[in-house]
Amino acid sequence: MGIRTDLAVERLELAGESLPKGAKREEENLKGVTLVTVHVTDEETARKLGKPEGRYLTVECAPFRKAPADFEAEVLAVAEAVSRLLPEGPVLVTGLGNASITPDALGPEVVNLMLATRHIGPEFAASLGLGSLRPVSVIAPGVLGQTGMETCEILTALVKETSPAAVVVVDALAAGDPSRLGATVQVCDTGISPGSGVANRRKELSRQTLGVPVVAVGVPTVVDYPLEGRSEPMMVTPREVDTVIENAAKTVAFALNKALQPELALEDILALVQ
């Protein structure tokens, strides 16, 4: 378990035959896209795997270094994963990370493509032919070095003010296997610690800290690489990380929009956010 990874599926692979009894892995095919669900069901298993109790849904996508051959299928698979974890009611979507550092810019880029609807009344939505819209608030709070505030402090205040039924947080992750860089979307109901992907872990964002369910969505963009002569491993990211972030952000953002507004077709979402 010495390999650093934010992915539950990799934690299970590392456990191998010593897999604890409180972990279960299920795999299904969603119109050609593989969805793997990992259940961590007790404290002992959570401790051994280094992952909190909860559900982890992993969508295995084509590498984001290229435009996906079946964008709609992957979007719908991620949307399905999100929908399984989200409660009904208003949602606050938060894009974590530093927009100025490309491997850490997934959250802010996703937020740029989100459909914010909390300010749209039902009558106005109906007049636009949009039907009923779930109230959605969107924010990219930046990082501690930019704002002087912990993300948890910012979101605690926003949750108190806007009373969402859940918070969705989007962030870049770390992988253990380089083949998973920019090729996996993990969705979980256990929250997240901002900055964990780039070894700068901050106060966690979870139901325990925010008081509402927290669904975390992430894509691995970095992997540790041990280098002879260095006591600490280097963090490595693909050379085409700009394209990875751009394509991953589109997939995640459209999936979130679809999960939050299931009555809208993808074509309608595209027209509304661009």
Backbone as CSV, one residue per row, in Angstrom:
resi,resn,N_x,N_y,N_z,CA_x,CA_y,CA_z,C_x,C_y,C_z
1,MET,0.820,-1.214,0.000,0.000,0.000,0.000,0.857,1.269,0.000
2,GLY,2.194,1.123,-0.243,3.048,2.292,-0.241,2.865,3.172,-1.461
3,ILE,2.238,2.653,-2.521,2.005,3.439,-3.729,0.877,4.429,-3.477
4,ARG,1.117,5.676,-3.849,0.091,6.704,-3.618,-0.932,6.686,-4.739
5,THR,-2.191,6.535,-4.389,-3.268,6.573,-5.373,-4.560,6.998,-4.697
6,ASP,-5.370,7.750,-5.430,-6.686,8.153,-4.944,-7.779,7.214,-5.435
7,LEU,-7.428,6.213,-6.230,-8.411,5.358,-6.876,-8.683,4.093,-6.064
8,ALA,-9.948,3.874,-5.732,-10.319,2.692,-4.948,-10.025,1.404,-5.708
9,VAL,-10.220,1.398,-7.032,-9.965,0.179,-7.799,-8.495,-0.208,-7.720
10,GLU,-7.607,0.777,-7.669,-6.190,0.471,-7.545,-5.855,-0.033,-6.145
11,ARG,-6.533,0.495,-5.141,-6.314,0.009,-3.776,-6.665,-1.472,-3.678
12,LEU,-7.738,-1.869,-4.349,-8.117,-3.284,-4.343,-7.072,-4.120,-5.064
13,GLU,-6.579,-3.626,-6.189,-5.565,-4.358,-6.939,-4.297,-4.527,-6.115
14,LEU,-3.922,-3.499,-5.362,-2.730,-3.576,-4.527,-2.918,-4.568,-3.377
15,ALA,-4.163,-4.674,-2.889,-4.438,-5.611,-1.791,-4.283,-7.060,-2.234
16,GLY,-4.600,-7.323,-3.518,-4.442,-8.667,-4.071,-5.242,-9.704,-3.312
17,GLU,-4.593,-10.819,-3.000,-5.272,-11.919,-2.308,-5.608,-11.578,-0.865
18,SER,-4.983,-10.528,-0.325,-5.268,-10.139,1.055,-6.451,-9.184,1.145
19,LEU,-7.268,-9.178,0.099,-8.429,-8.290,0.061,-9.317,-8.506,1.286
20,PRO,-9.595,-7.455,2.052,-10.447,-7.600,3.244,-11.869,-8.019,2.873
21,LYS,-12.546,-8.675,3.826,-13.906,-9.154,3.575,-14.894,-8.014,3.390
22,GLY,-14.582,-6.848,3.943,-15.506,-5.724,3.847,-15.391,-4.926,2.574
23,ALA,-14.758,-5.490,1.551,-14.662,-4.819,0.251,-15.283,-5.706,-0.818
24,LYS,-16.068,-5.101,-1.679,-16.712,-5.858,-2.755,-16.556,-5.097,-4.064
25,ARG,-16.257,-5.811,-5.127,-16.068,-5.212,-6.449,-17.107,-5.761,-7.417
26,GLU,-17.784,-4.871,-8.120,-18.773,-5.253,-9.131,-18.439,-4.546,-10.438
27,GLU,-18.659,-5.237,-11.538,-18.364,-4.653,-12.852,-19.572,-4.815,-13.765
28,GLU,-19.873,-3.776,-14.511,-20.986,-3.838,-15.459,-20.641,-3.071,-16.722
29,ASN,-21.396,-3.342,-17.772,-21.180,-2.697,-19.059,-22.354,-1.790,-19.370
30,LEU,-22.072,-0.500,-19.568,-23.104,0.466,-19.897,-22.921,0.909,-21.343
31,LYS,-23.571,0.195,-22.259,-23.502,0.517,-23.694,-22.069,0.652,-24.183
32,GLY,-21.244,-0.331,-23.784,-19.870,-0.368,-24.246,-18.863,0.280,-23.323
33,VAL,-19.316,0.919,-22.257,-18.421,1.580,-21.304,-18.429,0.782,-20.001
34,THR,-17.239,0.459,-19.495,-17.122,-0.336,-18.271,-17.267,0.547,-17.030
35,LEU,-18.134,0.114,-16.121,-18.325,0.784,-14.843,-18.016,-0.207,-13.729
36,VAL,-17.040,0.136,-12.902,-16.639,-0.719,-11.777,-17.062,-0.045,-10.476
37,THR,-17.774,-0.770,-9.631,-18.215,-0.253,-8.339,-17.492,-0.987,-7.222
38,VAL,-16.873,-0.232,-6.333,-16.208,-0.793,-5.166,-16.983,-0.357,-3.925
39,HIS,-17.377,-1.318,-3.107,-18.059,-1.046,-1.844,-17.078,-1.289,-0.706
40,VAL,-16.878,-0.297,0.146,-16.089,-0.459,1.365,-17.081,-0.376,2.514
41,THR,-17.248,-1.487,3.238,-18.410,-1.607,4.121,-18.113,-1.586,5.617
42,ASP,-16.845,-1.585,6.033,-16.577,-1.539,7.463,-15.280,-0.784,7.747
43,GLU,-15.100,-0.437,9.015,-13.964,0.396,9.414,-12.629,-0.305,9.199
44,GLU,-12.569,-1.588,9.480,-11.308,-2.314,9.324,-10.859,-2.313,7.865
45,THR,-11.802,-2.564,6.965,-11.476,-2.551,5.539,-11.065,-1.159,5.093
46,ALA,-11.768,-0.157,5.578,-11.423,1.223,5.234,-10.003,1.546,5.671
47,ARG,-9.621,1.090,6.841,-8.274,1.354,7.350,-7.222,0.632,6.513
48,LYS,-7.488,-0.618,6.160,-6.513,-1.395,5.390,-6.346,-0.851,3.966
49,LEU,-7.444,-0.383,3.376,-7.376,0.126,2.009,-6.995,1.598,1.954
50,GLY,-7.100,2.288,3.075,-6.830,3.716,3.069,-7.904,4.515,2.370
51,LYS,-9.120,3.977,2.333,-10.260,4.664,1.715,-11.430,4.608,2.690
52,PRO,-12.151,5.724,2.891,-13.286,5.722,3.822,-14.399,4.781,3.376
53,GLU,-15.228,4.395,4.333,-16.394,3.577,4.001,-17.291,4.311,3.013
54,GLY,-17.791,3.578,2.027,-18.679,4.186,1.045,-18.608,3.473,-0.282
55,ARG,-19.142,4.142,-1.311,-19.198,3.575,-2.663,-18.293,4.373,-3.591
56,TYR,-17.546,3.633,-4.399,-16.633,4.230,-5.379,-16.968,3.668,-6.751
57,LEU,-17.424,4.514,-7.652,-17.796,4.092,-8.988,-16.760,4.625,-9.974
58,THR,-16.158,3.723,-10.728,-15.089,4.092,-11.652,-15.519,3.807,-13.081
59,VAL,-15.510,4.842,-13.898,-15.829,4.705,-15.316,-14.518,4.647,-16.083
60,GLU,-14.315,3.563,-16.829,-13.100,3.392,-17.612,-13.321,3.985,-18.998
61,CYS,-12.699,5.140,-19.230,-12.887,5.884,-20.471,-11.718,5.650,-21.423
62,ALA,-11.930,6.003,-22.685,-10.808,6.067,-23.611,-9.904,7.206,-23.149
63,PRO,-8.579,7.101,-23.344,-7.673,8.156,-22.872,-8.099,9.536,-23.368
64,PHE,-8.129,10.487,-22.447,-8.572,11.832,-22.771,-7.539,12.627,-23.575
65,ARG,-6.383,12.011,-23.889,-5.406,12.719,-24.711,-5.891,12.895,-26.143
66,LYS,-6.955,12.161,-26.479,-7.605,12.307,-27.781,-9.090,12.538,-27.562
67,ALA,-9.729,13.176,-28.506,-11.180,13.342,-28.417,-11.821,11.960,-28.412
68,PRO,-12.730,11.689,-27.479,-13.311,10.347,-27.383,-14.093,9.958,-28.630
69,ALA,-13.954,8.684,-29.011,-14.665,8.192,-30.184,-16.162,8.124,-29.932
70,ASP,-16.555,7.847,-28.678,-17.976,7.783,-28.331,-18.221,8.674,-27.119
71,PHE,-18.184,9.975,-27.353,-18.347,10.967,-26.292,-19.656,10.772,-25.542
72,GLU,-20.745,10.566,-26.264,-22.058,10.462,-25.619,-22.125,9.267,-24.680
73,ALA,-21.580,8.113,-25.092,-21.640,6.919,-24.246,-20.874,7.138,-22.949
74,GLU,-19.706,7.775,-23.025,-18.914,8.006,-21.823,-19.581,9.040,-20.916
75,VAL,-20.151,10.080,-21.516,-20.869,11.084,-20.728,-22.029,10.441,-19.988
76,LEU,-22.801,9.618,-20.682,-23.964,8.992,-20.052,-23.546,7.997,-18.963
77,ALA,-22.407,7.337,-19.148,-21.921,6.403,-18.117,-21.523,7.161,-16.856
78,VAL,-20.806,8.269,-17.007,-20.426,9.070,-15.841,-21.673,9.676,-15.193
79,ALA,-22.618,10.137,-16.021,-23.865,10.691,-15.492,-24.621,9.650,-14.679
80,GLU,-24.631,8.411,-15.142,-25.299,7.335,-14.410,-24.620,7.096,-13.063
81,ALA,-23.288,7.112,-13.056,-22.557,6.928,-11.802,-22.898,8.032,-10.804
82,VAL,-22.931,9.275,-11.268,-23.267,10.403,-10.395,-24.703,10.277,-9.890
83,SER,-25.616,9.933,-10.768,-27.035,9.849,-10.411,-27.287,8.819,-9.305
84,ARG,-26.508,7.760,-9.289,-26.698,6.726,-8.277,-26.344,7.201,-6.870
85,LEU,-25.562,8.270,-6.779,-25.104,8.742,-5.471,-25.767,10.035,-5.026
86,LEU,-26.377,10.767,-5.960,-26.950,12.074,-5.627,-28.358,11.963,-5.045
87,PRO,-28.648,12.666,-3.954,-30.029,12.756,-3.481,-30.805,13.767,-4.313
88,GLU,-32.105,13.808,-4.136,-32.927,14.819,-4.793,-32.685,16.178,-4.148
89,GLY,-32.990,17.242,-4.882,-32.922,18.577,-4.303,-31.792,19.411,-4.870
90,PRO,-31.669,20.657,-4.385,-30.662,21.593,-4.883,-29.247,21.058,-4.656
91,VAL,-28.346,21.445,-5.542,-26.965,20.964,-5.473,-26.003,22.133,-5.662
92,LEU,-24.917,22.116,-4.890,-23.814,23.054,-5.058,-22.653,22.301,-5.701
93,VAL,-22.242,22.731,-6.901,-21.123,22.112,-7.611,-19.883,22.969,-7.409
94,THR,-18.801,22.344,-6.965,-17.571,23.059,-6.637,-16.409,22.508,-7.453
95,GLY,-15.730,23.374,-8.169,-14.554,22.972,-8.936,-13.295,23.284,-8.158
96,LEU,-12.662,22.263,-7.595,-11.467,22.457,-6.790,-10.232,22.557,-7.676
97,GLY,-9.185,23.192,-7.139,-7.924,23.219,-7.854,-7.491,24.611,-8.267
98,ASN,-6.281,24.661,-8.823,-5.661,25.912,-9.246,-5.722,26.005,-10.761
99,ALA,-6.491,26.941,-11.270,-6.671,27.085,-12.713,-5.377,27.441,-13.427
100,SER,-4.375,27.943,-12.691,-3.102,28.357,-13.295,-2.114,27.201,-13.433
101,ILE,-2.410,26.056,-12.840,-1.543,24.882,-12.915,-2.309,23.804,-13.668
102,THR,-1.900,23.520,-14.880,-2.714,22.695,-15.777,-3.137,21.354,-15.184
103,PRO,-2.246,20.546,-14.590,-2.711,19.250,-14.057,-3.713,19.382,-12.919
104,ASP,-3.803,20.577,-12.325,-4.701,20.817,-11.192,-5.929,21.623,-11.594
105,ALA,-6.114,21.838,-12.899,-7.151,22.760,-13.377,-8.462,22.084,-13.745
106,LEU,-8.597,20.787,-13.485,-9.820,20.093,-13.890,-11.065,20.735,-13.292
107,GLY,-11.067,20.977,-11.968,-12.247,21.528,-11.306,-12.694,22.856,-11.885
108,PRO,-11.794,23.861,-11.970,-12.192,25.138,-12.564,-12.669,25.018,-13.999
109,GLU,-12.056,24.125,-14.790,-12.487,23.966,-16.180,-13.887,23.343,-16.257
110,VAL,-14.184,22.419,-15.367,-15.526,21.828,-15.333,-16.564,22.888,-14.976
111,VAL,-16.251,23.701,-13.982,-17.182,24.748,-13.548,-17.526,25.692,-14.701
112,ASN,-16.559,25.966,-15.581,-16.807,26.857,-16.721,-17.872,26.315,-17.669
113,LEU,-18.136,25.005,-17.593,-19.103,24.381,-18.495,-20.369,23.930,-17.766
114,MET,-20.530,24.344,-16.525,-21.701,23.931,-15.756,-22.874,24.873,-15.984
115,LEU,-24.061,24.305,-15.945,-25.306,25.061,-16.092,-25.813,25.447,-14.703
116,ALA,-25.627,26.711,-14.346,-26.119,27.219,-13.053,-27.581,27.616,-13.210
117,THR,-28.433,27.104,-12.334,-29.877,27.299,-12.505,-30.587,27.799,-11.252
118,ARG,-29.872,27.965,-10.164,-30.529,28.333,-8.901,-31.294,29.649,-9.025
119,HIS,-30.830,30.527,-9.896,-31.436,31.847,-10.053,-32.583,31.852,-11.053
120,ILE,-32.850,30.715,-11.700,-33.892,30.643,-12.729,-35.181,30.119,-12.105
121,GLY,-36.194,30.937,-12.048,-37.475,30.529,-11.479,-38.203,29.559,-12.380
122,PRO,-39.121,28.774,-11.832,-39.839,27.764,-12.626,-40.647,28.356,-13.766
123,GLU,-41.253,29.535,-13.556,-42.056,30.128,-14.624,-41.182,30.560,-15.787
124,PHE,-40.008,31.158,-15.459,-39.104,31.589,-16.520,-38.544,30.385,-17.266
125,ALA,-38.221,29.321,-16.524,-37.708,28.107,-17.163,-38.746,27.524,-18.112
126,ALA,-40.001,27.522,-17.669,-41.076,27.000,-18.523,-41.244,27.843,-19.782
127,SER,-41.091,29.162,-19.635,-41.237,30.040,-20.804,-40.137,29.809,-21.830
128,LEU,-39.002,29.273,-21.385,-37.893,28.961,-22.293,-37.988,27.542,-22.840
129,GLY,-39.022,26.820,-22.424,-39.186,25.446,-22.873,-38.265,24.466,-22.183
130,LEU,-37.765,24.821,-20.980,-36.812,23.977,-20.272,-37.470,23.060,-19.259
131,GLY,-38.753,23.217,-19.042,-39.427,22.379,-18.064,-38.946,22.666,-16.660
132,SER,-38.919,21.651,-15.810,-38.482,21.845,-14.432,-36.966,21.662,-14.345
133,LEU,-36.299,22.601,-13.725,-34.849,22.556,-13.564,-34.491,22.377,-12.093
134,ARG,-33.560,21.477,-11.815,-33.052,21.355,-10.457,-32.209,22.601,-10.143
135,PRO,-32.397,23.231,-8.981,-31.558,24.382,-8.627,-30.102,23.958,-8.432
136,VAL,-29.214,24.571,-9.189,-27.790,24.245,-9.129,-26.990,25.531,-8.964
137,SER,-26.125,25.558,-7.959,-25.178,26.651,-7.764,-23.790,26.150,-8.134
138,VAL,-22.944,27.043,-8.616,-21.627,26.640,-9.120,-20.565,27.609,-8.612
139,ILE,-19.417,27.070,-8.183,-18.324,27.940,-7.736,-16.986,27.238,-7.917
140,ALA,-15.967,28.032,-8.258,-14.576,27.581,-8.237,-13.877,28.420,-7.168
141,PRO,-13.691,27.902,-5.962,-13.227,28.729,-4.843,-11.737,29.032,-4.833
142,GLY,-10.980,28.519,-5.807,-9.544,28.740,-5.795,-8.864,27.891,-4.734
143,VAL,-7.620,28.252,-4.426,-6.845,27.485,-3.444,-6.380,28.408,-2.324
144,LEU,-5.914,27.791,-1.247,-5.558,28.540,-0.041,-4.566,29.660,-0.328
145,GLY,-3.580,29.396,-1.177,-2.580,30.403,-1.468,-3.118,31.605,-2.223
146,GLN,-4.269,31.433,-2.880,-4.885,32.532,-3.627,-5.885,33.317,-2.789
147,THR,-6.569,32.635,-1.876,-7.682,33.256,-1.154,-7.394,33.495,0.322
148,GLY,-6.416,32.783,0.884,-6.168,32.868,2.322,-7.198,32.138,3.145
149,MET,-8.081,31.388,2.484,-9.137,30.643,3.170,-9.098,29.184,2.744
150,GLU,-9.312,28.288,3.708,-9.453,26.876,3.384,-10.743,26.681,2.582
151,THR,-10.691,25.772,1.624,-11.892,25.484,0.836,-13.040,25.052,1.735
152,CYS,-12.731,24.292,2.781,-13.780,23.843,3.698,-14.460,25.019,4.377
153,GLU,-13.697,26.064,4.702,-14.291,27.252,5.314,-15.258,27.935,4.346
154,ILE,-14.845,28.048,3.090,-15.687,28.696,2.076,-16.970,27.899,1.863
155,LEU,-16.833,26.584,1.718,-18.014,25.770,1.434,-18.943,25.660,2.637
156,THR,-18.379,25.660,3.834,-19.227,25.644,5.029,-20.150,26.860,5.044
157,ALA,-19.593,28.022,4.710,-20.403,29.239,4.673,-21.449,29.179,3.557
158,LEU,-21.061,28.660,2.387,-21.988,28.579,1.262,-23.117,27.579,1.534
159,VAL,-22.778,26.469,2.151,-23.816,25.480,2.487,-24.812,26.079,3.467
160,LYS,-24.313,26.819,4.444,-25.201,27.459,5.423,-26.119,28.475,4.748
161,GLU,-25.588,29.194,3.760,-26.356,30.256,3.115,-27.337,29.726,2.075
162,THR,-26.958,28.705,1.306,-27.775,28.261,0.175,-28.548,26.976,0.447
163,SER,-28.216,26.250,1.508,-28.935,25.037,1.932,-29.101,24.002,0.811
164,PRO,-28.012,23.552,0.206,-28.156,22.504,-0.809,-28.448,21.157,-0.171
165,ALA,-29.051,20.263,-0.961,-29.267,18.896,-0.484,-27.985,18.091,-0.557
166,ALA,-27.040,18.525,-1.399,-25.768,17.840,-1.543,-24.760,18.789,-2.176
167,VAL,-23.492,18.453,-2.001,-22.396,19.179,-2.641,-21.662,18.204,-3.550
168,VAL,-21.391,18.641,-4.770,-20.562,17.867,-5.699,-19.221,18.578,-5.817
169,VAL,-18.134,17.870,-5.560,-16.798,18.457,-5.686,-16.051,17.750,-6.812
170,VAL,-15.390,18.537,-7.652,-14.630,18.001,-8.782,-13.169,18.362,-8.586
171,ASP,-12.285,17.370,-8.727,-10.871,17.640,-8.482,-10.007,16.673,-9.278
172,ALA,-8.756,17.088,-9.506,-7.763,16.202,-10.103,-7.284,15.214,-9.048
173,LEU,-6.952,13.990,-9.491,-6.542,12.929,-8.583,-5.143,12.432,-8.938
174,ALA,-4.617,11.570,-8.075,-3.356,10.876,-8.354,-3.658,9.405,-8.623
175,ALA,-2.930,8.826,-9.567,-3.056,7.404,-9.877,-1.770,6.697,-9.480
176,GLY,-1.848,5.391,-9.302,-0.653,4.596,-9.064,-0.126,4.009,-10.358
177,ASP,-1.034,3.684,-11.274,-0.690,3.081,-12.562,-0.730,4.162,-13.640
178,PRO,0.382,4.419,-14.329,0.401,5.464,-15.364,-0.640,5.260,-16.458
179,SER,-1.054,4.016,-16.695,-2.041,3.773,-17.754,-3.406,4.360,-17.413
180,ARG,-3.629,4.676,-16.138,-4.911,5.258,-15.742,-4.914,6.785,-15.808
181,LEU,-3.773,7.393,-16.077,-3.724,8.857,-16.176,-4.627,9.336,-17.304
182,GLY,-5.559,10.205,-16.967,-6.448,10.750,-17.977,-7.260,9.706,-18.697
183,ALA,-7.588,8.608,-18.012,-8.370,7.557,-18.667,-9.400,6.939,-17.729
184,THR,-9.644,7.591,-16.609,-10.537,7.068,-15.578,-11.292,8.222,-14.934
185,VAL,-12.568,8.011,-14.672,-13.345,8.972,-13.880,-13.857,8.237,-12.652
186,GLN,-13.480,8.715,-11.471,-13.971,8.113,-10.232,-15.026,9.004,-9.604
187,VAL,-16.130,8.384,-9.201,-17.227,9.078,-8.519,-17.453,8.353,-7.197
188,CYS,-17.496,9.091,-6.092,-17.690,8.436,-4.803,-18.554,9.297,-3.886
189,ASP,-19.092,8.656,-2.843,-19.952,9.366,-1.890,-19.245,9.617,-0.564
190,THR,-17.909,9.587,-0.576,-17.137,9.730,0.656,-16.480,11.096,0.796
191,GLY,-16.695,11.984,-0.168,-16.049,13.283,-0.121,-14.619,13.215,-0.605
192,ILE,-13.830,14.253,-0.273,-12.474,14.350,-0.801,-11.659,15.295,0.074
193,SER,-10.338,15.127,0.020,-9.430,16.081,0.667,-8.784,16.913,-0.430
194,PRO,-9.099,18.198,-0.548,-8.524,19.022,-1.619,-7.006,18.967,-1.591
195,GLY,-6.417,18.905,-2.797,-4.969,18.914,-2.903,-4.309,17.565,-2.729
196,SER,-5.089,16.504,-2.454,-4.475,15.199,-2.221,-3.767,14.690,-3.468
197,GLY,-4.298,15.014,-4.637,-3.684,14.552,-5.873,-2.297,15.115,-6.094
198,VAL,-2.044,16.325,-5.585,-0.730,16.944,-5.764,0.023,17.033,-4.440
199,ALA,-0.267,16.079,-3.545,0.454,15.937,-2.269,0.405,17.202,-1.421
200,ASN,-0.750,17.869,-1.428,-0.941,19.071,-0.598,-2.302,18.979,0.068
201,ARG,-2.495,17.908,0.811,-3.795,17.586,1.387,-4.266,18.667,2.358
202,ARG,-5.519,19.128,2.162,-6.130,20.110,3.038,-7.271,19.444,3.816
203,LYS,-8.015,20.227,4.583,-9.114,19.689,5.372,-10.147,19.048,4.466
204,GLU,-10.606,17.862,4.861,-11.509,17.109,4.003,-12.848,17.804,3.819
205,LEU,-13.463,17.498,2.683,-14.823,17.942,2.385,-15.687,16.696,2.379
206,SER,-16.536,16.551,3.374,-17.334,15.349,3.536,-18.631,15.697,4.256
207,ARG,-19.461,14.702,4.403,-20.710,14.910,5.138,-20.417,15.314,6.581
208,GLN,-19.317,14.795,7.134,-18.966,15.105,8.515,-18.573,16.575,8.676
209,THR,-17.922,17.161,7.677,-17.453,18.541,7.798,-18.444,19.567,7.257
210,LEU,-19.246,19.181,6.259,-20.170,20.139,5.631,-21.620,19.949,6.062
211,GLY,-21.937,18.800,6.620,-23.291,18.582,7.119,-24.288,18.114,6.079
212,VAL,-23.850,17.923,4.824,-24.713,17.397,3.763,-23.911,16.362,2.978
213,PRO,-24.578,15.473,2.227,-23.835,14.500,1.424,-22.881,15.193,0.454
214,VAL,-21.705,14.600,0.292,-20.701,15.134,-0.629,-20.337,14.051,-1.641
215,VAL,-20.568,14.339,-2.900,-20.203,13.435,-3.990,-18.961,14.001,-4.668
216,ALA,-17.897,13.207,-4.722,-16.641,13.653,-5.325,-16.471,13.014,-6.694
217,VAL,-16.055,13.821,-7.657,-15.801,13.356,-9.019,-14.377,13.758,-9.378
218,GLY,-13.579,12.804,-9.844,-12.198,13.132,-10.149,-11.623,12.332,-11.298
219,VAL,-10.578,12.888,-11.894,-9.825,12.233,-12.966,-8.352,12.281,-12.573
220,PRO,-7.631,11.151,-12.611,-6.206,11.183,-12.274,-5.391,11.889,-13.351
221,THR,-4.582,12.846,-12.911,-3.753,13.612,-13.842,-2.272,13.552,-13.495
222,VAL,-1.913,12.974,-12.348,-0.513,12.849,-11.950,-0.254,11.461,-11.391
223,VAL,1.020,11.050,-11.467,1.452,9.786,-10.884,2.823,10.020,-10.263
224,ASP,3.110,9.365,-9.140,4.429,9.485,-8.513,5.451,8.649,-9.279
225,TYR,6.683,9.183,-9.343,7.760,8.453,-10.025,9.031,8.561,-9.197
226,PRO,9.526,7.433,-8.671,10.761,7.487,-7.866,11.967,7.725,-8.753
227,LEU,12.820,8.620,-8.346,14.011,8.969,-9.124,15.241,8.757,-8.266
228,GLU,16.222,8.047,-8.804,17.436,7.754,-8.048,18.115,9.054,-7.615
229,GLY,18.480,9.109,-6.352,19.143,10.290,-5.836,18.205,11.274,-5.161
230,ARG,16.871,11.034,-5.295,15.892,11.913,-4.648,15.193,11.149,-3.538
231,SER,15.046,11.788,-2.376,14.373,11.129,-1.253,12.869,11.069,-1.456
232,GLU,12.331,12.041,-2.182,10.903,12.073,-2.449,10.646,11.824,-3.936
233,PRO,9.583,11.086,-4.275,9.284,10.849,-5.693,8.844,12.133,-6.388
234,MET,9.054,12.163,-7.687,8.562,13.271,-8.498,7.109,13.007,-8.871
235,MET,6.343,14.064,-9.103,4.998,13.918,-9.645,5.076,14.123,-11.143
236,VAL,4.596,13.143,-11.898,4.694,13.158,-13.350,3.301,13.288,-13.940
237,THR,3.199,14.081,-14.998,1.923,14.269,-15.687,2.162,14.090,-17.180
238,PRO,1.154,13.683,-17.958,1.371,13.479,-19.390,1.786,14.768,-20.093
239,ARG,2.597,14.641,-21.147,3.039,15.832,-21.869,1.854,16.541,-22.535
240,GLU,0.807,15.769,-22.864,-0.375,16.346,-23.506,-1.451,16.673,-22.468
241,VAL,-1.026,17.068,-21.248,-1.973,17.293,-20.161,-2.985,18.380,-20.493
242,ASP,-2.620,19.369,-21.327,-3.576,20.405,-21.720,-4.801,19.787,-22.398
243,THR,-4.529,18.866,-23.324,-5.628,18.200,-24.034,-6.391,17.280,-23.108
244,VAL,-5.663,16.597,-22.213,-6.311,15.709,-21.240,-7.313,16.491,-20.400
245,ILE,-6.891,17.635,-19.872,-7.776,18.440,-19.036,-8.966,18.949,-19.848
246,GLU,-8.724,19.407,-21.047,-9.816,19.933,-21.879,-10.874,18.868,-22.147
247,ASN,-10.439,17.678,-22.574,-11.399,16.623,-22.907,-12.053,16.023,-21.664
248,ALA,-11.271,15.865,-20.596,-11.837,15.330,-19.355,-12.864,16.290,-18.781
249,ALA,-12.573,17.598,-18.834,-13.505,18.590,-18.305,-14.824,18.566,-19.062
250,LYS,-14.753,18.402,-20.371,-15.988,18.334,-21.168,-16.811,17.113,-20.787
251,THR,-16.149,15.975,-20.664,-16.875,14.751,-20.308,-17.514,14.868,-18.932
252,VAL,-16.745,15.312,-17.948,-17.261,15.422,-16.579,-18.357,16.470,-16.486
253,ALA,-18.157,17.636,-17.117,-19.147,18.708,-17.032,-20.467,18.302,-17.684
254,PHE,-20.403,17.723,-18.871,-21.644,17.317,-19.528,-22.326,16.197,-18.756
255,ALA,-21.528,15.305,-18.151,-22.113,14.240,-17.333,-22.823,14.814,-16.112
256,LEU,-22.195,15.777,-15.447,-22.830,16.399,-14.284,-24.101,17.132,-14.686
257,ASN,-24.022,17.896,-15.759,-25.216,18.605,-16.227,-26.346,17.636,-16.551
258,LYS,-26.008,16.510,-17.182,-27.020,15.520,-17.525,-27.595,14.856,-16.278
259,ALA,-26.725,14.536,-15.306,-27.208,13.915,-14.065,-28.101,14.863,-13.281
260,LEU,-27.763,16.152,-13.294,-28.525,17.145,-12.533,-29.808,17.554,-13.250
261,GLN,-29.769,17.532,-14.576,-30.946,17.928,-15.369,-31.266,16.807,-16.359
262,PRO,-31.753,15.666,-15.885,-31.950,14.496,-16.762,-32.967,14.711,-17.883
263,GLU,-33.849,15.709,-17.731,-34.848,15.944,-18.771,-34.254,16.632,-20.004
264,LEU,-33.071,17.214,-19.858,-32.443,17.909,-20.978,-31.621,16.935,-21.820
265,ALA,-31.728,17.055,-23.138,-30.886,16.277,-24.035,-29.483,16.876,-24.053
266,LEU,-28.486,16.066,-24.413,-27.119,16.577,-24.470,-26.996,17.750,-25.436
267,GLU,-27.769,17.713,-26.514,-27.745,18.823,-27.478,-28.232,20.110,-26.835
268,ASP,-29.248,20.011,-25.989,-29.769,21.188,-25.290,-28.730,21.728,-24.302
269,ILE,-28.063,20.816,-23.592,-27.040,21.243,-22.637,-25.914,21.955,-23.352
270,LEU,-25.493,21.405,-24.486,-24.423,22.040,-25.273,-24.818,23.464,-25.666
271,ALA,-26.040,23.633,-26.103,-26.501,24.963,-26.528,-26.571,25.937,-25.358
272,LEU,-26.856,25.437,-24.170,-27.041,26.315,-23.015,-25.726,26.739,-22.343
273,VAL,-24.698,25.894,-22.428,-23.463,26.213,-21.707,-22.383,26.824,-22.582
274,GLN,-22.565,26.819,-23.898,-21.531,27.369,-24.774,-22.017,28.613,-25.507
